[in-house]
Amino acid sequence: MKSPRARRILCVAMIALLIASPLWAGKSDFLQHYAGTPFHDSRYSGGPQQIPGTIYCAYYDLGGEGVAYHDSDAKNSGSGGLNPLDGSYLNEFRKDESVDISYTKFPDHGDAIDNNPYEKVTPPKRILYVGWTEPGEWFNITVETAHVGLYAADLLYTSNRGGTISIDVNGKPATGPLAIESTFNAADPIAWLQWHHWNIAPALVKLRLPAGKSVLTVHILTEGNMNLATLDFKQVRETRAIAENHRA
């Protein structure tokens, strides 16, 4: 028969195991069965995108429809659609996948589209982005996080009429709906340029991330018609109240 002290030690150990197991089992089970892999091609060497750091939406994972992403139709409206199949890297980027992709165009490209006077920020030149988004679509991004903790990310985007997105971490919801402010500007006389008014949503995304490899799933929830370029992640200092809120 175990002594009272031994029984207390065993009880504490069992409680700790029950508390810890769902979190770690959920992470390991998802990653163990996930068939997607980090993006790589002739110009990008690949591997998980690094946090802290800038995450590029257009470098979503390899694996295809239903594994690395879901898109509402099989056509890539950007690469090989809006952007002609002329053999260039940017115009043909991931042309055989249905996630719609384009890139920012400046006067030195021949088009003064993404540096117009009606946007709130000027994006980098020729940066690739996911566009033509529709509710119900999603894409996965494999990341590597340097340290466990709370991270906040600024989103570089455009949105003709606003909308919401959300993010999962390792297959589990990690945010509620995140409201995207519309970048519509009635002063712009060219209707289709409403899709090219860039803005940054500061600290839009807040995620508690484990150290090491994780998979982020970006969901388009409402409205769509957003261009999503980058998520710039920085680790943030936690107050006790914030830490308790994220553990709840």
C-alpha positions in Angstrom: 0.0 0.0 0.0 1.4 3.4 -1.0 2.1 6.0 1.7 0.1 9.3 1.7 3.1 11.1 0.4 3.6 8.7 -2.5 -0.1 8.9 -3.4 0.1 12.7 -3.5 3.1 12.6 -5.7 1.4 10.2 -8.1 -1.8 12.3 -8.1 0.1 15.4 -9.0 2.0 13.7 -11.8 -1.2 12.3 -13.3 -2.9 15.7 -13.2 0.1 17.3 -14.9 0.0 14.6 -17.5 -3.7 15.1 -18.2 -3.2 18.9 -18.5 -0.2 18.7 -20.8 -1.1 15.8 -23.0 -3.9 17.4 -25.1 -1.7 20.3 -26.1 1.4 18.3 -27.1 -0.5 15.4 -28.6 -2.6 17.8 -30.7 0.6 19.4 -32.1 2.4 16.2 -32.7 -0.6 14.4 -34.2 -1.2 17.3 -36.7 2.4 17.6 -37.7 2.8 13.8 -37.9 0.0 13.5 -40.4 0.4 16.7 -42.3 1.5 16.0 -45.9 2.4 19.5 -46.9 6.0 20.7 -47.1 7.6 24.2 -47.0 7.7 26.0 -50.4 10.9 26.0 -52.4 11.8 26.6 -56.0 14.7 27.6 -58.2 15.0 31.0 -56.5 13.8 30.3 -53.0 15.8 27.6 -51.1 12.8 26.7 -48.9 12.5 25.4 -45.4 10.1 26.7 -42.8 9.7 30.5 -42.8 11.2 32.0 -39.7 9.5 33.7 -36.8 10.4 36.4 -35.7 10.6 37.6 -39.3 8.5 38.3 -42.3 6.2 35.6 -43.6 5.3 35.7 -47.3 1.8 34.5 -48.1 2.7 33.6 -51.6 5.3 31.1 -50.2 2.4 28.9 -48.8 3.2 25.2 -48.6 3.6 22.7 -51.3 1.1 19.8 -51.3 -1.8 20.9 -53.5 -5.5 21.4 -53.1 -7.0 20.1 -49.9 -3.5 19.6 -48.3 -1.6 22.9 -48.5 -4.6 25.1 -49.6 -8.2 25.2 -50.7 -9.2 27.6 -53.5 -12.7 28.1 -54.9 -11.7 27.3 -58.5 -8.8 25.6 -60.3 -7.8 28.7 -62.3 -4.9 30.9 -61.2 -6.3 34.3 -61.9 -2.9 36.0 -61.5 -0.1 33.8 -62.8 -0.9 33.0 -66.4 -4.2 34.9 -66.2 -3.8 38.6 -65.5 0.0 38.1 -65.9 0.8 36.6 -69.3 2.7 33.3 -69.7 5.8 34.9 -71.1 8.5 32.8 -69.4 9.3 35.3 -66.7 9.5 34.2 -63.1 7.0 36.7 -61.6 4.3 36.3 -64.3 4.4 32.5 -64.1 5.0 32.1 -60.4 3.2 28.9 -59.2 1.0 29.1 -62.4 -0.1 25.4 -62.1 -1.6 25.9 -58.7 -5.1 27.3 -58.1 -4.2 29.9 -55.4 -4.3 33.2 -57.2 -1.0 35.1 -57.1 0.3 38.3 -58.5 2.9 40.9 -57.6 3.3 44.6 -57.1 3.9 46.7 -60.3 5.7 50.0 -60.4 6.6 52.4 -63.3 9.9 50.7 -63.9 7.8 47.6 -64.8 5.8 49.7 -67.2 2.7 49.9 -65.0 2.2 52.5 -62.2 -0.3 50.4 -60.3 0.9 49.6 -56.8 2.5 53.0 -56.0 -0.6 55.2 -56.5 -1.5 58.3 -54.5 -4.6 56.7 -53.0 -2.9 54.0 -50.9 -1.9 54.4 -47.2 1.6 52.7 -47.6 3.8 52.0 -50.5 4.6 48.2 -50.8 7.9 46.8 -51.8 8.5 46.6 -55.5 7.6 43.3 -57.2 6.5 41.6 -54.0 4.4 38.5 -54.6 1.0 38.3 -52.9 -2.1 36.0 -52.7 -5.1 37.7 -54.3 -8.6 37.2 -55.6 -9.5 35.7 -52.2 -12.9 34.3 -51.5 -14.7 33.2 -48.3 -14.0 29.6 -47.5 -10.5 29.6 -49.0 -7.4 28.9 -46.9 -3.7 28.2 -47.2 -1.0 26.7 -45.0 2.4 28.1 -44.1 5.1 26.1 -42.3 7.1 28.2 -39.9 9.9 27.8 -37.5 9.7 29.8 -34.2 12.9 30.6 -32.4 11.4 30.8 -28.9 8.1 29.9 -27.3 6.0 33.0 -26.6 3.5 35.5 -27.8 4.0 37.0 -31.2 2.2 39.9 -33.0 2.2 40.4 -36.7 1.6 43.4 -39.0 -0.4 42.5 -42.1 0.5 44.1 -45.5 -2.7 44.0 -47.5 -5.3 45.6 -49.7 -9.1 45.2 -49.3 -11.7 46.7 -51.6 -14.5 46.3 -49.1 -13.1 45.0 -45.8 -13.6 41.4 -44.5 -12.3 39.0 -41.9 -9.7 36.3 -41.7 -8.6 33.9 -39.0 -5.5 31.8 -38.3 -5.1 28.3 -37.0 -1.9 26.9 -35.4 -1.2 23.2 -36.0 -4.8 22.6 -36.9 -6.5 24.4 -34.0 -8.1 27.8 -34.1 -5.8 30.4 -32.6 -7.6 33.6 -33.3 -11.2 34.7 -33.6 -12.3 36.6 -36.7 -9.8 39.3 -37.5 -11.4 42.4 -39.0 -9.6 43.8 -42.1 -10.2 47.5 -42.6 -11.3 48.5 -46.1 -8.8 50.4 -48.3 -11.5 51.7 -50.6 -10.8 55.4 -51.5 -13.6 57.2 -53.3 -11.2 59.8 -54.6 -9.6 57.2 -57.0 -11.3 57.7 -60.4 -10.2 54.3 -61.7 -12.5 51.6 -60.3 -10.2 48.6 -60.6 -7.4 50.4 -58.8 -9.4 49.9 -55.6 -7.7 46.5 -55.4 -4.3 48.2 -55.2 -4.6 50.6 -52.3 -2.1 49.1 -49.9 -2.1 49.4 -46.1 -0.6 47.8 -43.0 -2.8 46.5 -40.2 -0.5 46.8 -37.2 -0.4 43.9 -34.7 -3.5 42.5 -36.4 -2.5 38.9 -35.5 -1.5 37.8 -32.0 -0.4 34.2 -31.6 1.1 32.1 -28.8 3.6 29.9 -30.6 5.6 26.9 -29.4 9.3 26.8 -30.2 10.2 24.9 -33.3 8.1 23.9 -36.3 4.4 24.8 -36.6 1.9 25.1 -39.4 -0.2 28.3 -39.7 -3.5 28.1 -41.6 -4.8 31.4 -42.9 -8.6 31.3 -43.5 -10.6 33.8 -45.5 -13.9 34.2 -43.6 -16.0 37.0 -45.1 -16.0 39.3 -48.1 -12.8 38.2 -49.8 -11.3 40.3 -52.5 -8.3 40.9 -50.4 -4.6 40.9 -51.4 -2.5 39.4 -48.7 1.3 40.0 -49.0 3.2 39.5 -45.7 2.8 38.9 -42.0 5.7 40.6 -40.1 6.0 38.7 -36.8 7.7 40.1 -33.7 7.8 38.7 -30.2 6.0 40.8 -27.6 6.5 41.1 -23.9 3.7 39.6 -22.0 2.0 41.0 -18.9 0.6 38.5 -16.4 -3.0 39.4 -17.6 -2.1 38.7 -21.2 -0.4 35.4 -20.4 -3.4 34.2 -18.3 -5.8 35.3 -21.1 -3.9 33.2 -23.7 -3.8 30.2 -21.3 -7.5 30.3 -20.7 
